[in-house]
């Protein structure tokens, strides 16, 4: 049945292809994430000049010739793009440092330095993660070896959409854990 159906589809011009003038590699790539792959970066208001800071983290799958990119341990490799409004130069000669970490903080990865007015791109190796921006002394984040953990105050943070999901195991039928109480919308 299926071979007959496929033959009819091809004969009628319903074959699998790409849009006119596009190559197969370009047809599948969409650098803009769907709306539900973006999450809000929430300011802590702990650093002077950051009370009006607003930001967004957008998550896309890392490019791969095989459709989905994975890290060496088999986790999805995700590109994380941060953009902010009202981000000023870091006070006191400091730098804005971006960190990506598992939701339970068991693994922390220094992703790089954030420059005001520029978009930031980093890579997460976890499906559930936090994006954190801190104010750091340049000496802490410079050098050959990336720092193991932040030392400065947290300026803004956000949780991936999958990180906001959790099971209700251990909760009674009428109990609810309000994630908004931790400063995350959703």
Buried (B, 14 or more C-beta within 10 A) or exposed (E): EEEEEEEEEEEEEEEEEEEEEEEEEEEEEEEEBEEEBBBBBBBBEBBEBBEEBBBBBBBBBBEEEEEEBBBEEEEBBBBBBBBBEEBBEBEEEBBBBBBBBBBEEEEBBBBBBBEEEEEBBBBBBBBBBBBBBBBBBEEBBEEEEEBEEBBBEBBBBBBBBBBBEEEEEEEEEEEEEEBEEEEBEE
